[in-house]
Amino acid sequence: MTILYKVEGKEFSKDSVFPHKKVLCSVSARNIVAFSALQSAIVPSSHGGEAGDGSLPGSGLGLGVGASNSHVYVCDIVTPWEYYKVCSSKSLISVLQWSPNGEQLLLGYVGGRVEIWQPRIQSINLWLLQYHATVPSEDIIAAQFFHSGKGVIFNPQKKDHTYYAEKFERLEQQKPTLSGFGGVPSEGCVLLTSSGLLAAFNLPVLQKVSAGGGSVEGPAHEIVELTPTLHSIGISRSFIEHCSLTPSPSGALSVAFSCGWQQQLVQCHRISLCLEGELGLEQHLVIKSESQASIFLGPLDGRRISHLKWTRVASDEVIFIAYACPNGGGSQLEQWTLTRRHQSVHALLQGGGGANSKPNEFVQSESWEQVGKVQLNASLADISVTRLSVSAPDCCQVYAILQDNSVQVLEPNSLKQLNHTQFEKVSDASGGVNFVSGDLTPTSQMLLIFDSHAQLHAMQAPLLKQAGSGLLLLEYCIVTGCDASDVLLLNLGNLEALVEKLTDNFTRQPSYVRHYYYANFLALKSNLCRVQQQEFDNLIILHAISTTFKSLLRPSDLGFQDKGPADNLAIKLAESIPDVDTVMLNLDAKDFTVEPVMLQSLQQLIQWVTDLALNMLHRLPEEVMKSKLSGKRPSYDISRDIVAIGSLRELLVMIRIWGLLNTQCLPVYTKTMDNIDVLVILFRLLTRLAQNPAEPDEMLLDECSLLSKQLLIPQPTKFNPTTLLSAQGFAAVKSGQLQFTSLVEPSCLQDVETEEVVFARSVKDGVSNLQLGARPSTIRRCARCGFVFVNNASKVAKTSALKAWFSKWLHCHCGGFWKQIH
């Protein structure tokens, strides 16, 4: 396996020690890495300025250099050198867990405090405490969010199927952990303490923060205090050393733990939750704990259990048990599988309960069987198992992270070694730094490991080696909504073929399937095209503007129209009439009537539409000449997209009509002659281009070449962030192992191509199409694509149409988090 990169950092104290682990880490479904570190000094203010200190009141602020605090940070796998502080605390952090959708981060502390944090206005460097609860005088050792009951099975054998419904089967047997009224899954958490006490609580539904609402200095956020329901996991309480918590298909939670005074016994329990009380009145949460078949180990001969992990491999319940061998003898790893058998019943005990009942000849019994065992040469730091819900055991892999800075990849059941990767060995020169924890990305394509100095190491962990596996994983991300950055990082050299196949397969889906997954598809394709230096973001914004504008249309007579105004417009445009005024005369102007004040508020979006059409036609002759000289075409070009051209023609007709209602909403250009009508020219040229976008005729290309002599064409805004998902990142990853320094932007990934144009140093808001100046006070920039969004959008939006437009941008269109910049 290939080592991808390492992030070195000197901010964390080298003598920092946690009781059992020095660093905890967890990777979310959006490929955001959360990690904790014990630090003897606060990060300097120059770093914390962008990080957005989300510390608790009095927990980290104002502490001296000698103070020792535990901190939580987050970073993106495509910009691993840039990390942001979530919070600080004087208590030691013992649990770090992401919610299934990657929107909330749970922190459990020694002392019983539990906190749930979320990014404020979706900014990765600005976090707020949403919920907190306390289990007094307890130490939280495990936590698990409620399972929603939804899931998709990943089956590589079905990669040749056409339809998504056939490729990806739903988890039919999986039930939610807790169901509310109507069977709707509830959100909440289950906790386990070191004394064997279970705690659970529901998360109340809070009103979502709007995309434009809430500035950094906005009103104080209300922190919700939750009261957990408590229940003992067993008949008696005892000190738990190691445990593992995982959802089961029945909706219950499976718990395995070992006690300090009973090393030869691994106890297993099933935890179920339900709501009791009359419907409509206040219902309370009830925890039920049921003992299951336990694992009785043989003589340990001085060994001690160091790790427990309960997981599912295909349809089997599996527990991995790791032992620390005495006298530096390394460690051992065992796999135990739950087997179910029909046990025969003695004839004297087969009697039924009634005269007509049949005797019970068999009863089902459960027991754990050891199916694999392996000796490891070094002490085990952590265990990771494939996160995908796979259909067969051969699609699953076990990753043993060892303290000698190596990783062994094992096959389930037999625990046969498949691969061994050695990182930098532990030595005095390296300061005795060793691996302490690790986690897999959502698609299990990358393994992220932290050492004792909180330095990040990333390695390739390919689950599949068959042809077409990259395409199947990308389609899996479209269906599940998981982030695909890890898949793209490992397929940077094959993106052109992936884009073609992905687009071709998506167009073959039924219309309702395409409509449902269209946003996920656009976000994924924008990331694919960005690496190839191709403009795809314009299509996403164009689609958003088109839906916003069409939502303003209302038919003048509701009783006599089978189709809406947008449908009638599409029918008229199908006739390929080159004159926009002729099309406008064939429509009912009353259907396109909008309040003049609302139209004026949309002027910047109208300007963006005509700017896009103008730039597209202006570059058309150059793009055609490039494709003829090179002999190949780019995987995506908006001038060859018949859907984009059709949307532009529809919008130009609407803008023409709206210009009669309010001339203030029309686009503004610097013209060489006063008698030039920009909308008429653009509509005529786009109509001719729509007839044959693949091979434009020579007369059309000549007319497009004359546009720059008729009016001043505005330069498009380019966002060139420094990430691994870029053309420079592809070259860097291909060159070999990368080494970054924390909080230092690598020069090898920066885009050195700059153009001296008007507003070259001005920041432009990509959402509202506004020039913000060279040094705007506060903006939000996407941490992945560099897209800029003005921070105080609620002050800019004065009409309902503009508020609806800003509400579409709660997340960036590429799927990344915003980054608050002061």
N, C-alpha and C positions, 0 to 999 in steps of 0.2 A: 504494500500500500504506500501511497505517496504522501510525504509530509508537505503540506501546503504553505503554512506560514507560522511564524512565532511573533508574539508581541512582547517585547521587553519593557519592563517598567521599574523605576526606582522610587516610586512614590510610596510603596508599601514597606513597612518596617520588616527587617529581616529576622528580628527576634520575636515576631508576633506568633503566638501559639494559641490555637483553639484546644478545647479539652480533648477531642477525638479527631477532628478534621480542621485543618487550618483554613481551608477555603471551601465554601459550598457553591454549587453552580446549578443552573437550570436553563434550558433552551425552550423558548415559547414556540407556538405554532406559526408565529410571524418571524421566526429566526432572529429573535432578540435574546441575547445572552444576559442573564442576571447572575451576578456573583457577589459573594460577601468576603470581606477581608478585615482582619483586626489590625488597626493602624495606631501608631503612637503619636501621630500628628495629623492635623487636618490638611487636606490638599490646599495648596496656595490659592488665594482668591482669584488669580488670573485664570486658573483652571475652573474653579467653581463658578465663575461668571457665566460661562456657557452651560455648565452642568445644571444650574438651577437647583440650589440647595433645598432639598425637601426635608430637612431635619425636623425632628420633633422639637417642640418648644423646650429650650434649655438642655437638649441632649448633646448637641455638638458645637453650638455656637459659643464663641468666647473661651474655648478650652485652650490651655497652654500647650506648649510643645511636648511636655512630658506626659500629657493625658493619654489614656489608652481607650479607644472606642472601636466598636464594630460598625462597619459601613457597608452599604449595599450599592452596587453600581450596575449599570446596564450598558451594553454595546451591541452594535449591529454586526453580523458576520461579514458584511461587505465593506464595512469601515471599522475593522477591529481595533485600530489604533486610537479611536475616539470613544471614550467612555464617559458616562454621565452619572452623577450621584443621585440616588433615590432618597436615601435617608441615613441618619446616623443614630446610634443608640449606645448607652453605657452598658446595656445588657448584651450578653453573648447571643448571637443568632444561631439557632439550632436547626431550623427548617426554612427552606426556600422552595416555593412551589408556584408555578404559573397556572392560571385558569385555562380551560381547554381552548378558548378562542384567543388566548394571548393578550387579553385586554387588562387583566388584573394580576397583581403579584402579591402572594401571601407570604408573610414573614412570621415565623414562630420563634419565641425567645426563651432562654432559660429564665425561669421565674413565672411563666404562665401567660405572658402577654402575646396576643395574636393581632396582627395588623394586615389590612388589605389595602394596597396602594394601586392607583391607576394614573396614567398620564393625563395631565390637565390639557384640555382642548387638543388631545392627540399629539402632544409635544413630548418627544422622547427625553428632553432635558428639563422637563418641568413636571414634577410628580406631586400628587396630593394624597393625603390619607383619607380614605373613604369610609372604612369601617374599622373598629377595633373591639376586642373582647378580652377578657381576662379569666383564666382558671387559676385562682390564688394558690400560691405555694406549690406549684407544679412546674415541671420542665417539659415543654412540648418537644416530642421526638419524631413525630410523623404527622402529616396532614394530607388531605385529599379533597379536591373539589368534587361536588356531586357530578355524576355522569348524566349526560342528557339523553342517553339511550340511542343516539344517532352515531352511525359509523359506516365506513365503507371497507369492504374486503379487497385487498390488493392481490390479484391473481395474475402472474405473468403468463400463464397458459392462454389467457384470453386477449392477448395483445393484438391479435389479427382481427378481432371483431370490429365492426364498424361503429355500432351505436354505443353510447356511453352506458345505457341501461343494461346492456349485455356485458360490457367490459367490467363494470364496477357494481357488484352486488351489495345491497344494503345489509347491515347486521340485523336480521329479522328477530333473532332470539334475544338481542340485547335490550334490557329494560332500563328506564331511568332510575337513579338512586332514590329519588323522592318525587312523587307525582302530586300535583295540585288538582284544582277543580278541572274536570274535563280531561284528565290524564296529561295535562301540560307539565313538562319537567320543571322542577323547582331548582333554583340556584342556592348553593350553600356550601358548607365545608364540614368535614369530619376531622377531629383531632384525636391524637393518642398521646398520653403523657407517660413519663418514665415510671409512674407508680401503677400503671394499668387502668387509668381513668379515661373513659371516652367522653368527648365533648362534641356537640354538633349544634349548628345554628343555620337558620335560613338567612339569605341576603334579601332585604326588602328591595322592591323595585323603586328606583329613584328616577327622577326626571332627567333625561339625557341633556347634557350640555350642548347647545347648538354650536355649529361650526364657527359662526362669527361672533357668538356671544362670549362674554367673559374675557376681559383683558387680564394681564398679569397683575395689575393693581386693582382688580375688580373686587366685588364684595367678598367677605370672608366666607370660606366654604364650611359648611356644617358637617362635623364629623359624627357619624352615627355609632353609638355604642350598642353592642349586641350582647344579649344575655344567653349564653350557651346552655343547652340541656346536658346534664351529666349523667353518666352511668358507668358502673364498673364492668370491665371486660370479662371478668371471671367471678367466681364465687368469692374469692379472696383477692386482695391486692398484693402485688409483689414488685420488686424492682426489675424493670425491663432494660436489658442491655442493648439488644438489637431487635429491630422489627421491620416489617414491610407491609404496605397497605396498597391494595389494588382493587378496582371494580370487578365484579363478576357478572356474567350474562344475566343472572336472575335479578339484577338490580341491587343486590346486597354488596357489601364490601368484604373482601377477604383479608384477614389479618394473620400474619405469622410472627411470632416473637419468641425470644429465648430469655430466660431469667438468669440472673447472676448466680443464684444458689442451685440451679438445676440445669447444668450445662448439657446434659445428655438428652434433653427433651426440648423439642421445638413445638410449641402449642399453636394450634390453628383455630381460628374463630370466624364466624360469619356474622357480620353486623348488618342489620336491616333497620330502616327508618320508616316511620309512618306518621301521619297526622291524625290526632284524635280530637274529638269534639264535634259539636253539631255544625253542619254546613251553614255558612252565613254568620255564625258567631265566631268568637276567637278560638282558633284551633292551636293546639300545642304539639310540639315535636316529641316523639317517643322513640327511644333507642332500645333495640332488642339485640342481645348478644347470645349467640348459639355456638356451643363447642362443637368442633368438627374433629375428624380423624387427625391425630397428632403424629409427629415423626419421633421415633425413639431411636437414638443413635447408639452405636456400639461404644466400646471403650475408647476414650479420647487420647489416652497415652500422653498427657501433657499438652495436647492441642486445646485451643480455645476458639470459639466461634468469633469471627471478625466481621462477617457480612451475611445478611439475609436478603433475598430478593424473590418475591412472589410475582410471577408474570404468566402470560398465556403464550404458548407456542402453538400456532394453528388453533386447534380446538382443545388442546390439553392444558390442564392446570399444572404449572411447574414451579418448584421452589429451588433456587440455587443457594447452597450453603457453603461458605468459605471459612476455612480454619487457618489460624496463625500457628505455625509449627514452632516448637521450642528450639532454643539454641541457634537461631538464625537459619533454620531449616526451610525457609521459604514459606509456602502456603499450599493448601489443597482446596480444590473446588469440586463439589458434588452436585449432581442434578437429581432431584427427586420428582417423580411424576405421580399424580393422583390417578389411581386405577379404580374402576367400578366393576364389581363382579356380582353375579347372582349366586347367593349362598343357599344351599339346600337346607330345609328345615326338617327336624325330626318329626316322625308321624304323630307323636304324642302332643306336639306343639302346633300342629297344623289346623286345629279346630277353628272353624269360623265363628262369627258372632251370632249367627242365626241359623234357622233350619235350612234355608235355601241358599246360604252363602257358601261359596266354594272354598275349600281348604287352601291355605297359603303354603304352596310347596317351596317357593323361593322368596328370599328377601335380598334387596340390593345392599351391598356393603361397600364401603370406601376404605382404601388404604393407600399409603404412600410407599412407592418402590424406588430404590436407587437404580438409575439407569446409566449413569456415567460418573466417572471420577478421573481427575487429572491432577498431577503434581506440578506446581509452578515453582520456578527457581527463585522467586523473590516474593516479598510480602505483597499482598493484594491491597491496592489503594481504593478501587471502586469497580463496580460491575455495571455494564450497560448492555441492554438487549434491544434488538430491533423494535422500533416504535410502531411500525406499520402493522395493521391487522392482516396478517398474511394468511393465505389459504393452505399452505403446506409447510412442514418443518424445514424443507430445504431452502426456503426463502428467508429463513431467520438465521441470525448470527449472534453469538455471544462475544462481547469485548471485555477482556480482562485487563484492566489498567494496573500496572505493577509499579511499585515504588522504586524500582531501578530504572525508571523512565523508559519503559518499553510497554508495548501493547500486544497482546496475543488475541487473535481472532479464532474462536472455537466453534465447532459445529454442534448444534443442540443434540441431545440424547447421548451420542457417543463421546462428546467433548473432545473430539479430534482436532488437533491444531491445523487451521487452514492458512494462517499467515502470522508472521512475527515481525514487528517493526520496532527498531531501536532508535530512540531519540538520543539527545546528548546524555552521556552516562553521568551518574552521580560521582562527583569528585570534589577534592578540596578546592580546585580551581573554580568550579561552578558554585562554590559556597554551600555545598550540601543540599542543593535544591532538588526536590523529588516530587513526583506526581502525587496529588492527593484526591482529586475528584474529576469527574468527566460526565458528559452527557451527549446524546446523539441529537442531530437535527430532526425535524418532523418526518422527513422522508428517509431518514437513516442513511444519508449519503455522506455526511461528514461527522467526524468525532471530534468534539471540542474538549480539551483537557486543560486543567489549571494545576500549576505546581504550587509549592509552599510559599512562593513569593507573589502569588496572584498573577502570574504571567500566563498568557493564553497560548496554547499550542493547538493547531488545527491539522487534521490529517484526513485524507480521502478514505472513505469506508464504503466502497461500492458493494451494494447488495446484489446487483444483477450484472451479469457479464454478457447476456445474450444481446443480439442485435435488436434494436428497437426499444430497449428498456428505457432510454432517456425520454423518448416520446411518450411512453406509457406513464412515466412518472409525472411529466408535465400535465398530461390529461388528468391524472389523479389529483394534482394540485388545483386544476380548474374545478373539478367536481366537489372536492372537500373544502376548498377555500384556503388551504395551507399555502404558505409562502414557498416559492420555488427557487429562491436565490441559491441554495446549496446545489440544486440540480444544474442550474445554469453555470455555476462556477466550475463544475466538473465536465461541462460539455461546451466550453467556449470555442473549441476548434471545429465544432460541427453544427453551429447554430443556423447556417443558411438552409441546410437540408431539413433541420427541425422545424423552422418557420414554415416552410412549404407544406410539410406533412401535417403539421398542427393545424394550419389554416384549412387545408383540404379536408381533413377529418371533421373539423368543426362545421364546415359548410354542408356536410352530408347529414348532420343531425336534424331531427324534426324541428319545425319552426319554434314550438314551445320550449324545446330544450335549448336552442340557441338563444332565445329571449331570456331564459332563466339564468344561464351562465355567461351572458354577454359581457357583463362588467368584469368578471374574473378573467375571461378570455382577453379582453382589451388590456387589462393590467399586465398580464403575462406577456402578451405580444409586444407591448411597449418596452418592457425590459429586454426582450430579445432583440428588438430593432435598435435600441440604444447602444448595445454592445457593438453592433455593426455600423454605428454612426449613421443611422437612417431615422428620418423624422416620422414617428408614428403618433406622438402625443397630440398632434394637430387633429387627428381623426377623433380622439377621445373628447377633446374640447368641443369639436364641431358637433359631435353626437349629443353632448350635454346641452349645448346652445339650442340645437334643433328641437330637442324635447321640451326645453324651457319655453321657447317661443310658441311652439304648437299648443302648449298647455294654456296659453292666453286666449286662444281662439274659441269662440262660442258661436254656434249656429244662430242665425237671426230668428228662425222659426223652427221650434223643436218638434212640431207636429207633422211636418211634411218633408223631412229629410231623413233618408236612410243612412247617409254617410255624413261624416263631419267635414268641416272646412278643409282640414289637412288632406283627407281622402279625395275630395273634389279637386284640390290643387294638384295632387299626384296624377290624377286621371288626365287633366288638361296638359300637364307637362309631358305626358307620354306621347303626345302628338308631335313633339319636336318642333314647336313653333319658335323661330329664332328671335322674334321681337317680344320683349317683356311687356310692352304696352298692349299688344294684341292679346296676350295671355291674361292680362289684368282685366281687359274689357269682357272676357268670357267668364269671369268669376263674379260672384255676388259680393260687392264691397262691404255689405253689412256684416258678413260672416267674419271679416278681418278687422272689425272695428275694435280698437283698444284705446283706453284713456290716454290723452296726450301727455299727461304728467308721467304716466308709467312708461311711455315710449321714450321720453327724454332721459329717464333714468337708465334705459338700456342702450344708450348711444354708444358707449364704449364696447359693448358686445357686438353691436351692429358694425362698428368700425373694425373689429377683429375679423368678422366674417368676410368683409370686402377686402381687407388686407391679405387674408389667406388666399382668396381667389386671385388677387392681383399678383402675389408672389408666385403662386403655382403656375399661372400662365406665363409670367415673365421668365421663369426658369425652364419652361417646357422645351424650347429649342435646344438649350444647352444639355438637358437630360437626354433628349433624343440623340444628339450627336455623340454623347459619351457612350451610350448603349451600342451605337453602331460601330464606334471605334474599338471598344473593348470586346464586343461580341456577346456580352451577357448583361442581364438586367438585374437591378437590385431586387431583393426578395419582397420589398414593399416600396411603392411610390404612390403618393396620394393622387397624382395626376392620372394614374391608370386605374384608380379605384372608382368604379361606376357608381357605387353607393355614395361615396363622398361627393362626387360630381353632382349626383341627383339631389343630395341634401343642400348643396350650395345653390343650385338653381331654385329650389323651393324657397330658400331663405331670401334670395334676391328679389323674388316676386313679392314676398311679404314685406320686405323693406321698402320696395317701390310703393306699395299701397300705404304703408305707414307714413311715408314721406309726404303724402298728400294730407294726412291728418295733422302732422306736426313736422315741419321742416327742420326743427332743431335736432331730430333724431338721426338725420342722414349723415353718412360718413363725410369727412372733410379731407380734401387733397389739394396739393399745390399743382396747378395745371399750367401748361404752356399756352393754352388757348381757352377762352371762356366758354366756347360753345361745345365743349366735350362733356358728354353725359357718361359718367363712369359706370353706372348701373346698367345702362343699355349695352355698352361695349362688353362688359364682363358677361352678361347673360348671353349675348350672341356668340361669343367665343366659347363659353362653356357648353352651349347647345351643340355646336359643331364638334367639340371635343367628345361629348357624350355619344356621338354616333359611332366613333371608332377610337376609343382611348388607347388601344394598343398600338395603332399606326396612324398618328395624326397626319393630315395632308399638308402639302407644302404651303398652300395659301394660308392655312391656319397658323403655321409656324412663322410665316412672314409677318402676319398681323400681330402675333405675340411679341415679336422682336421690336415692333414699333411702340410698344407700350411705354418703354422707358423714355421715349422722346416726347410723349404726350403729357405725362405727369410724373411727379416725383414719387417713386415707389418706396414705401417705408421698409426698413431693414427688419427681418424677423429676429426675435430675441432668442438667443441660444443659452441654455443652461448646461454647463460643463462641470459637474461636481467631480471630486476626486474619490472614486470608489473602485473596488475590484471588478464591478460589473460595468466595464467600459472597454474601449479598444486598447487603451494603455494597460488596463488590468489583464486583458487576455495575453498581451505580450509578456507581462511580468510573470503571470502564473506559468506560462509556457517555458520561461527561462529556468525555472527551478524553484527551490524553497525560498520563500520571501521572509525577510526579517524586518519588523517594524519596531518603532519606539513609541511608547504610549504618549498620547497628546501631541505628537509631532506628525504633521501631514507628510506622507512620503512624496518626494519630488519626482520619483520615477512614474507615478500615476497621474501627475498633474498634466492638464491639457495646455501645451505651450502655444497653441495656435490662437492668435488674437487678431481682430480686425479693427482698424481705426474707422469707426463709423459714427454717425450722429447718435448721441445718447450711449456711447460705448461704455462710459463709466456710470451710467445711471442704472438704478435698480428698477426693474419693471415688474409689476404685479401680474402674474400670469393668469389669475382668476378674473380680475376686474379690468385688465388691460389698461392699467394706469401707470404712468411714470411716477415713481416715488422719490426721485432725486438720487444724488450720489450717496448720501448718508441718511437713510430713513431712520427714525427713532427706534421703532420695534417692528420687526417682520417675522414671518414664519417661513422657513425654507425647508423643502423636503430633504431629509438626510440622505436620500438615495439618488433622486433625479435632479435635485437642485431647483425644483419648481418653487416660485415665490408666491406667498399669499399674505396680503396685508393683515396685520394683527387685529386692528380695531374695525373689523368688517361690519359690526353691528352699528357703528356710527355712520358708515358710508351708505348702508342700505336704508333708504327712506321709503321705498315702495314694497308692496307684497311680492312683486315679481323679482326684485333684486334680492329680497330676503330668501325667496325660494331658490334663487341661483346660488347664493352663498351656502345654503344648507346642503347642497350637493357635495361640498368640499370639506366635510368633516374629516375624511381621510384623503390623502393624496391619490391621484388616479393611478399611480404606479404601485400602490399598496404599502408604501413606506410611511414612517412616522414623520411628523413635522418637527422642526428644530427651531426653538425660539432664539432669535438673535437680537441683541440690544445694540 
